[in-house]
Amino acid sequence: MQRIQQSSSMVLAMSVALAAFATGCTTEEPDVVAGEFADGQGQEAAALAEATYPTEADWGLEVGQVVPNFAFVGYAASKDPAVVGLQLVSLAEFYNPNGYAFEACVKGSGSAADADGKMVPCAQAYPDAMFGEQSPWKGQPKPRALSLGISAVWCGPCNQEAKSILPGQYTKYKALGGQFLVALVDGPEPGIAANFADITKWKDKYVVEYGLMTDPSGQLSSMFPPSLPSNGVVRTSDMQIIHVIAGAPEASYWKKFEAVLASAN
C-alpha cells in the first residue's frame, strides 16, 4: 500500500481510528488538491430522487456506523451495453433493507405475499430489493454486500490490485449478490485528484466491470486510513460499515464479505 494525506477540505472531515498499516511502499505525504473540474464533476453527500436511506443521525465513518450517503460521478457498469457513459451514483442506490428476504424468496418458492396478501413474484413482493428505473443497474437485484475502495493511478499496489485481485473477485461475488465500487482518488501525480480522463484510461487498461468513480473532494477517503489502496465492507441491509482495511483485500477480507452476503447478523 502507499500513503496519502487526507485533504482538510473533505465534505465530511472525520477521523477514523484504525489499526496500524500493513507493510508496503511509502512516499512523502502530499497535500490533496482537488484540481480543476467542470460543472457537475464535484460530489457532495446526496441522494438520488427515488432513493431512501437510513437517518443521517446514524451516519459515521467508523466500523459499526452507517456510511454517509456519498454521491459520485463515474462509470457504473462499463461492460454493460445498456449503461453508456458517465453516471451519477449515490450510495442510497445500494440500500437494500429487504435483500435477505428477497434472496430467501428467490431460493424458495419464487413468490411471496405483497402488501395486500396476494402471492406475487419476489421482485414484486420486495420492490426495494431491485434497482430503480433511474439507476444504471435498473431491473437488477440490489447487492447484499458492497465492497468500497479507494485507489490511485500513481500507486503501484493499486495497479496490482486492479489487475490481479479485483477482476476475479468481482466475477465471483457479483454472482453471489455482491457489488464493488472503487473511487480513483488521485491521478498520475500524488495529491492531484483523478479526473474523467484518468478513470477512463484506468477502466480501459484493467477492463473494469464494477463501479469506478471520481472523488475530487476526497469524501470516501475519509472512511479509510491514509493509505492506498484501502477497502471496506458495507452491509446494504442497513448500510453499516462492517470491516475496513488498509491495503489490498486478502482472504480475511473476503471472509467478512461472504459473512455479510450470507446473513444480516
C-alpha positions in Angstrom: 0.0 0.0 0.0 1.1 3.6 -0.3 0.3 6.5 2.0 -1.6 9.7 1.3 -2.7 12.7 3.3 -6.4 13.4 3.6 -7.5 16.8 2.4 -8.8 19.3 5.0 -11.4 20.3 2.5 -13.3 17.0 2.5 -17.0 17.2 2.6 -17.0 15.2 5.9 -13.8 15.7 7.8 -13.9 12.9 10.3 -11.0 10.9 11.6 -11.1 7.1 11.7 -9.3 5.2 14.5 -7.9 2.0 12.9 -5.1 -0.5 13.3 -1.5 0.1 12.2 -0.9 0.0 8.4 0.3 -3.2 6.8 3.7 -3.3 5.2 4.0 -1.7 1.8 5.8 1.0 -0.2 5.5 4.6 1.1 6.1 8.1 -0.2 6.1 11.6 1.3 2.6 12.6 2.2 1.4 15.3 -0.3 -1.4 17.7 0.1 -4.5 16.5 -1.7 -5.5 19.1 -4.4 -8.9 18.8 -6.0 -7.7 20.4 -9.3 -10.0 21.8 -12.0 -13.3 20.2 -12.7 -16.1 21.2 -15.0 -19.6 21.7 -13.6 -21.1 18.5 -12.4 -17.9 16.8 -11.6 -17.7 17.6 -7.9 -19.6 15.4 -5.5 -21.5 16.0 -2.3 -23.3 13.7 0.2 -26.6 13.4 -1.6 -29.4 11.0 -2.6 -31.0 10.4 -6.0 -34.6 11.4 -6.1 -36.1 7.9 -5.8 -33.7 6.6 -3.1 -34.3 6.3 0.6 -31.5 5.9 3.2 -31.0 5.4 7.0 -31.4 8.5 9.0 -28.5 11.0 9.0 -28.2 10.8 12.8 -26.7 7.3 12.3 -24.1 8.3 9.8 -20.4 8.0 10.6 -17.1 6.8 9.3 -16.2 4.1 11.7 -17.0 0.4 11.8 -20.5 -0.1 13.2 -21.8 3.2 11.8 -23.9 3.9 8.7 -21.7 5.1 5.8 -22.8 8.6 4.7 -24.8 8.8 1.6 -22.0 9.9 -0.7 -22.6 10.5 -4.4 -20.1 10.1 -7.2 -19.8 10.5 -11.0 -18.1 7.8 -13.0 -18.6 4.5 -14.8 -21.2 2.4 -13.1 -21.0 -0.7 -15.2 -18.8 0.0 -18.2 -19.1 -3.5 -19.7 -22.9 -3.4 -19.8 -24.0 -2.2 -23.2 -27.2 -0.8 -21.6 -25.1 1.6 -19.4 -23.4 4.2 -21.6 -21.0 6.9 -20.5 -20.6 8.6 -17.1 -23.3 8.1 -14.5 -24.3 9.7 -11.2 -24.3 7.1 -8.4 -25.3 7.6 -4.8 -24.8 5.1 -2.0 -28.5 5.2 -1.4 -29.0 3.2 -4.6 -27.4 0.2 -2.8 -29.6 0.4 0.3 -31.4 -2.9 0.4 -33.3 -3.4 3.7 -35.2 -6.5 2.3 -32.3 -8.0 0.4 -32.1 -11.1 2.7 -35.9 -11.7 2.5 -35.7 -11.3 -1.3 -32.9 -13.8 -1.5 -34.8 -16.3 0.6 -37.8 -15.9 -1.6 -35.8 -16.5 -4.8 -34.2 -19.6 -3.3 -37.6 -20.8 -2.0 -40.9 -20.8 -3.8 -40.1 -17.8 -6.0 -43.1 -15.9 -4.7 -44.3 -14.1 -1.6 -47.2 -12.1 -0.3 -47.4 -8.4 -1.3 -48.9 -5.7 0.9 -52.4 -6.9 0.0 -51.6 -10.5 0.9 -51.6 -11.6 -2.7 -48.9 -14.1 -3.8 -46.7 -12.4 -6.4 -43.2 -12.9 -7.8 -40.3 -12.0 -5.5 -39.4 -8.8 -7.4 -43.0 -7.5 -6.9 -43.2 -8.6 -3.3 -39.9 -6.8 -2.5 -39.6 -4.0 -5.0 -37.0 -2.1 -2.9 -34.6 -5.1 -3.4 -34.4 -4.2 -7.0 -32.6 -1.2 -8.5 -35.0 1.5 -9.6 -35.7 3.0 -13.0 -33.3 5.8 -12.6 -30.4 3.6 -11.7 -27.6 2.4 -14.1 -28.5 -1.1 -12.8 -32.2 -0.8 -13.3 -34.2 -4.0 -13.0 -31.3 -5.9 -11.4 -31.4 -7.2 -7.7 -29.5 -4.9 -5.3 -26.5 -6.4 -3.6 -26.5 -7.6 0.0 -22.8 -6.7 0.5 -20.9 -3.8 -1.0 -17.1 -3.5 -1.2 -16.0 0.1 -1.2 -12.4 1.0 -2.1 -10.0 3.9 -2.8 -7.2 3.7 -5.3 -4.8 6.0 -7.4 -3.1 5.9 -10.7 0.3 6.6 -9.3 0.1 3.9 -6.6 1.9 0.6 -7.6 -0.1 -1.7 -5.2 -3.3 -0.1 -6.5 -2.4 -1.1 -10.1 -1.7 -4.6 -8.9 -5.0 -4.8 -7.1 -6.9 -3.6 -10.2 -5.0 -6.1 -12.4 -4.8 -9.2 -10.3 -7.3 -9.1 -7.4 -10.5 -7.3 -8.1 -11.5 -8.7 -11.6 -11.7 -12.3 -10.4 -13.2 -11.5 -7.1 -15.8 -9.3 -8.7 -16.8 -12.0 -11.1 -17.2 -14.4 -8.2 -19.1 -12.2 -5.8 -21.3 -10.4 -8.3 -22.9 -13.8 -9.0 -23.4 -14.3 -5.2 -25.1 -11.0 -4.5 -22.1 -8.7 -4.0 -21.1 -5.4 -5.7 -17.9 -3.3 -5.8 -17.5 0.4 -6.0 -14.0 2.0 -6.3 -13.1 5.7 -6.2 -9.9 6.7 -8.0 -8.9 9.5 -5.7 -5.6 10.5 -7.4 -4.4 10.6 -11.0 -0.8 10.1 -12.1 0.6 12.5 -9.6 0.2 12.1 -5.8 -2.2 14.6 -4.3 -3.8 15.6 -7.7 -7.3 14.3 -7.9 -8.2 11.9 -10.7 -10.4 13.3 -13.4 -12.6 11.7 -16.0 -9.7 11.1 -18.4 -7.9 9.2 -15.7 -10.7 6.9 -14.8 -11.4 6.3 -18.5 -7.8 5.2 -19.0 -7.9 3.1 -15.9 -11.2 1.5 -16.9 -9.8 0.5 -20.3 -6.4 -0.6 -19.0 -7.9 -3.0 -16.5 -11.2 -3.8 -18.2 -13.1 -2.7 -15.1 -16.6 -4.1 -14.9 -17.5 -2.8 -11.4 -18.3 0.8 -10.5 -15.3 3.2 -11.0 -15.8 6.7 -9.7 -14.1 10.1 -9.4 -13.9 11.6 -5.9 -12.2 15.0 -6.2 -13.4 16.2 -2.8 -11.9 13.1 -1.1 -15.2 12.2 0.6 -14.7 8.4 0.5 -11.1 8.7 1.7 -12.4 10.0 5.0 -13.7 6.5 5.7 -10.2 4.9 5.5 -6.7 5.1 6.9 -4.4 7.5 4.9 -3.2 4.6 2.8 -3.7 3.4 -0.8 -5.3 1.2 -1.6 -7.9 0.8 1.2 -11.1 -1.2 1.2 -14.2 -1.6 3.3 -17.2 -4.0 3.6 -20.7 -2.4 3.9 -23.8 -4.4 4.7 -26.5 -3.0 2.4 -29.5 -4.0 4.6 -28.6 -1.1 6.9 -25.6 0.4 5.1 -23.4 -0.3 8.2 -19.7 -0.3 7.8 -18.7 -3.9 8.8 -14.9 -4.1 8.1 -12.2 -1.7 7.0 -8.6 -2.5 6.0 -5.5 -0.6 4.7 -4.2 -2.4 1.7 -5.5 -4.7 -1.0 -8.1 -7.3 0.2 -6.8 -10.7 1.3 -8.5 -13.9 2.4 -9.7 -12.5 5.8 -11.4 -9.5 4.0 -13.3 -11.8 1.7 -14.4 -14.0 4.6 -16.0 -10.9 6.1 -17.6 -10.1 2.8 -19.0 -13.6 2.5 -20.4 -13.5 6.0 -22.3 -10.3 5.1 -23.7 -12.0 2.0 -24.9 -14.9 4.0 -26.5 -13.3 7.0 -27.9 -10.0 8.2 -26.3 -10.6 11.6 
